[in-house]
Amino acid sequence: MALVQPIRERFDPMVSLMPCHITLVFPFESDLSAEHLRAHVELATEGVTPFAITLTGITGSESEYLFLEVERGRARIIGLHDRLYSEPLKAHLSRTHTFTPHVTVGRLRNHAAFEAALAAVAQNEIQIQTVARSVAVYRMAEDQWLREFEVGFGNSD
């Protein structure tokens, strides 16, 4: 992910708050305890083994976001997203947005700045191959994201 770090440092206001990641479940408010959430994530990831991911090409979304697209591993990520949004998180699933696996590398709320950033990063030919090995859960506390826990995927043996 070292290839995208300079892009994030330049265009992503979350760069110092959150490591590079693929969001599977969007932020939500809930009274669900960390223990119950962990149990849900463990159940939702049961049987999932580490899998290859290829990230390639930066695109724009909603005239505000810069996304590094997921090419390989896309179906597995969508499957995880769907499994995680089962009970007890089902009520938090947004029906107004289609889930598109990606890594956010920038957010620019000014349209002209967004267009300039998109033109600047479009010239970068990025292709990153990595392996998904776990799901990490973060919580917001006093304007910072804290890692609550991480659930690793089973071995591929």
C-alpha positions in Angstrom: 0.0 0.0 0.0 3.1 2.2 0.0 2.1 3.2 -3.6 -1.1 4.9 -2.5 0.2 6.5 0.7 1.5 9.6 -1.0 -1.9 10.0 -2.8 -3.7 9.6 0.6 -1.4 12.1 2.2 -2.2 14.6 -0.5 -6.0 14.1 -0.9 -7.4 12.0 2.0 -8.4 13.9 5.2 -8.7 10.5 7.0 -5.0 9.5 6.3 -3.9 10.1 9.9 -7.0 8.7 11.4 -7.4 5.3 9.7 -5.0 3.0 7.9 -5.6 2.1 4.2 -8.6 -0.3 4.1 -11.6 -1.7 2.3 -14.8 -0.7 4.1 -17.1 -3.7 4.5 -19.7 -2.1 6.9 -20.2 1.7 6.9 -20.1 3.6 10.2 -23.3 3.3 12.3 -24.5 4.0 15.8 -25.7 1.1 18.0 -26.1 -0.2 21.5 -24.6 -3.5 20.4 -21.8 -4.4 22.8 -18.3 -5.1 21.5 -18.6 -8.8 22.6 -21.9 -9.2 20.6 -20.4 -7.5 17.6 -17.3 -9.7 17.8 -19.5 -12.8 18.0 -21.4 -11.6 14.9 -18.2 -10.9 12.9 -16.8 -14.3 13.9 -20.0 -16.0 12.7 -20.1 -14.0 9.5 -16.5 -14.9 8.7 -16.7 -18.5 9.6 -15.3 -20.6 6.8 -13.7 -17.6 5.1 -10.0 -18.3 4.2 -7.4 -15.7 3.1 -7.9 -14.6 -0.5 -6.0 -12.6 -3.1 -7.0 -9.1 -3.9 -5.8 -6.9 -6.9 -6.3 -3.2 -6.6 -6.0 -1.2 -9.8 -7.0 2.1 -11.3 -8.2 5.2 -9.4 -11.7 6.5 -10.3 -14.0 9.2 -9.0 -17.2 8.7 -7.2 -20.0 11.2 -6.3 -17.8 14.1 -7.5 -16.1 13.9 -4.2 -14.2 10.6 -3.6 -11.2 9.1 -5.2 -11.4 5.3 -5.2 -8.7 2.6 -5.9 -10.8 -0.1 -7.5 -10.8 -3.8 -6.5 -10.3 -5.9 -9.6 -9.5 -9.4 -8.2 -11.3 -10.5 -5.0 -14.3 -8.4 -5.7 -16.9 -11.2 -5.4 -15.4 -12.4 -2.1 -15.5 -8.9 -0.7 -19.1 -8.4 -1.7 -19.9 -11.8 -0.1 -18.3 -10.6 3.2 -20.2 -7.4 3.0 -23.5 -9.3 2.6 -22.7 -11.7 5.4 -21.7 -8.9 7.8 -25.0 -7.0 7.1 -27.0 -10.0 8.4 -28.6 -9.8 11.9 -27.8 -7.9 14.1 -26.4 -5.3 11.5 -29.2 -5.8 9.0 -31.0 -2.6 10.1 -27.9 -0.5 9.3 -27.7 -1.5 5.6 -28.3 1.4 3.3 -30.5 0.6 0.4 -29.7 4.0 -1.3 -26.1 3.1 -2.1 -24.8 0.1 -4.1 -21.8 -1.4 -2.4 -18.7 -1.2 -4.6 -15.5 -2.7 -3.2 -12.8 0.0 -3.1 -10.1 1.7 -1.1 -10.8 5.4 -0.6 -7.6 7.4 -1.4 -9.1 10.9 -1.4 -12.0 13.1 -0.6 -12.4 16.6 -2.0 -15.6 18.4 -1.4 -14.8 21.2 -3.8 -15.7 20.2 -7.3 -12.8 22.0 -9.0 -10.4 20.5 -6.5 -11.9 17.0 -7.1 -11.5 17.3 -10.9 -7.9 18.5 -10.5 -7.1 15.6 -8.1 -8.7 13.1 -10.3 -6.7 14.3 -13.3 -3.5 14.2 -11.3 -4.0 10.6 -10.0 -5.3 9.3 -13.3 -1.8 9.4 -14.6 -0.6 7.0 -11.9 -0.7 3.4 -13.1 -1.2 1.6 -9.9 -1.6 -2.2 -9.5 -1.3 -3.7 -6.0 -1.6 -7.4 -5.2 -2.2 -8.3 -1.6 -4.1 -10.9 0.5 -7.1 -10.3 2.7 -6.5 -12.1 6.0 -8.9 -10.5 8.5 -11.7 -8.1 9.3 -10.8 -5.3 11.7 -13.5 -3.4 13.6 -13.0 0.2 14.5 -15.0 2.6 16.8 -15.1 6.3 16.9 -14.1 7.8 20.2 -13.4 11.5 20.8 -12.8 12.3 17.1 -10.5 9.4 16.5 -10.9 5.8 15.2 -9.8 3.1 17.6 -9.3 -0.5 16.6 -11.8 -2.4 18.7 -10.8 -5.9 17.6 -9.7 -8.0 14.6 -11.0 -11.4 13.4 -8.6 -13.4 11.2 -9.7 -15.7 8.4 -9.1 -19.4 8.8 -6.2 -21.2 7.1 -6.4 -22.2 3.5 -5.3 -25.7 4.3 
